[in-house]
Amino acid sequence: MKIQVLGTGCPKCKKLADMAEKVARELNLDYELEKVTEINKILSFGVMITPALAVDGKVVIAGKVPSEEALKETLKNICG
């Protein structure tokens, strides 16, 4: 599973990246975390507001930092 945090490096982007890594570890996911900071790459996902989170190339969260529980539920639903 490839988890991508889309954002320019703002505090909210860093928080989302840290939370995504923590939750993925708690769920024992086999994952790779990538931080996408280049504006053109972020726009290629169709994201206009950061931070955003994509899993395997599909944006699942945009424009906010969810609660840890909400992020956990999102990743659980994706992983089956």
Contacts in CASP RR format, 6 or more apart in sequence:
PFRMAT RR
TARGET T0000
AUTHOR 0000-0000-0000
METHOD contacts of the structure
MODEL  1
MKIQVLGTGCPKCKKLADMAEKVARELNLDYELEKVTEINKILSFGVMIT
PALAVDGKVVIAGKVPSEEALKETLKNICG
1 24 0 8 1.000
1 29 0 8 1.000
1 30 0 8 1.000
1 31 0 8 1.000
1 32 0 8 1.000
1 55 0 8 1.000
1 56 0 8 1.000
1 78 0 8 1.000
1 79 0 8 1.000
2 31 0 8 1.000
2 32 0 8 1.000
2 34 0 8 1.000
2 55 0 8 1.000
2 56 0 8 1.000
2 57 0 8 1.000
3 20 0 8 1.000
3 24 0 8 1.000
3 31 0 8 1.000
3 32 0 8 1.000
3 33 0 8 1.000
3 34 0 8 1.000
3 53 0 8 1.000
3 54 0 8 1.000
3 55 0 8 1.000
4 33 0 8 1.000
4 34 0 8 1.000
4 35 0 8 1.000
4 36 0 8 1.000
4 53 0 8 1.000
4 54 0 8 1.000
4 55 0 8 1.000
4 57 0 8 1.000
5 13 0 8 1.000
5 16 0 8 1.000
5 17 0 8 1.000
5 20 0 8 1.000
5 33 0 8 1.000
5 34 0 8 1.000
5 35 0 8 1.000
5 36 0 8 1.000
5 51 0 8 1.000
5 52 0 8 1.000
5 53 0 8 1.000
6 13 0 8 1.000
6 36 0 8 1.000
6 41 0 8 1.000
6 42 0 8 1.000
6 45 0 8 1.000
6 47 0 8 1.000
6 50 0 8 1.000
6 51 0 8 1.000
6 52 0 8 1.000
6 53 0 8 1.000
6 54 0 8 1.000
6 59 0 8 1.000
6 62 0 8 1.000
7 13 0 8 1.000
7 35 0 8 1.000
7 36 0 8 1.000
7 37 0 8 1.000
7 42 0 8 1.000
7 50 0 8 1.000
7 51 0 8 1.000
7 52 0 8 1.000
8 37 0 8 1.000
8 39 0 8 1.000
8 42 0 8 1.000
8 50 0 8 1.000
9 35 0 8 1.000
9 37 0 8 1.000
10 50 0 8 1.000
10 51 0 8 1.000
12 50 0 8 1.000
12 51 0 8 1.000
12 65 0 8 1.000
13 35 0 8 1.000
13 50 0 8 1.000
13 51 0 8 1.000
15 51 0 8 1.000
15 65 0 8 1.000
16 51 0 8 1.000
16 53 0 8 1.000
16 61 0 8 1.000
16 65 0 8 1.000
17 33 0 8 1.000
17 35 0 8 1.000
19 65 0 8 1.000
19 68 0 8 1.000
19 71 0 8 1.000
20 33 0 8 1.000
20 53 0 8 1.000
20 71 0 8 1.000
21 33 0 8 1.000
22 68 0 8 1.000
23 68 0 8 1.000
23 71 0 8 1.000
23 72 0 8 1.000
23 75 0 8 1.000
24 31 0 8 1.000
24 33 0 8 1.000
24 75 0 8 1.000
26 72 0 8 1.000
27 72 0 8 1.000
27 75 0 8 1.000
27 76 0 8 1.000
27 79 0 8 1.000
29 75 0 8 1.000
29 79 0 8 1.000
36 42 0 8 1.000
36 45 0 8 1.000
36 54 0 8 1.000
42 50 0 8 1.000
42 52 0 8 1.000
45 52 0 8 1.000
45 54 0 8 1.000
45 57 0 8 1.000
45 59 0 8 1.000
46 59 0 8 1.000
47 59 0 8 1.000
47 62 0 8 1.000
47 63 0 8 1.000
48 62 0 8 1.000
49 62 0 8 1.000
49 63 0 8 1.000
50 62 0 8 1.000
50 63 0 8 1.000
51 61 0 8 1.000
51 63 0 8 1.000
51 64 0 8 1.000
51 65 0 8 1.000
52 59 0 8 1.000
52 61 0 8 1.000
52 62 0 8 1.000
52 63 0 8 1.000
53 59 0 8 1.000
53 60 0 8 1.000
53 61 0 8 1.000
53 62 0 8 1.000
53 71 0 8 1.000
53 74 0 8 1.000
54 60 0 8 1.000
55 75 0 8 1.000
55 78 0 8 1.000
60 74 0 8 1.000
60 78 0 8 1.000
61 71 0 8 1.000
61 74 0 8 1.000
66 74 0 8 1.000
END
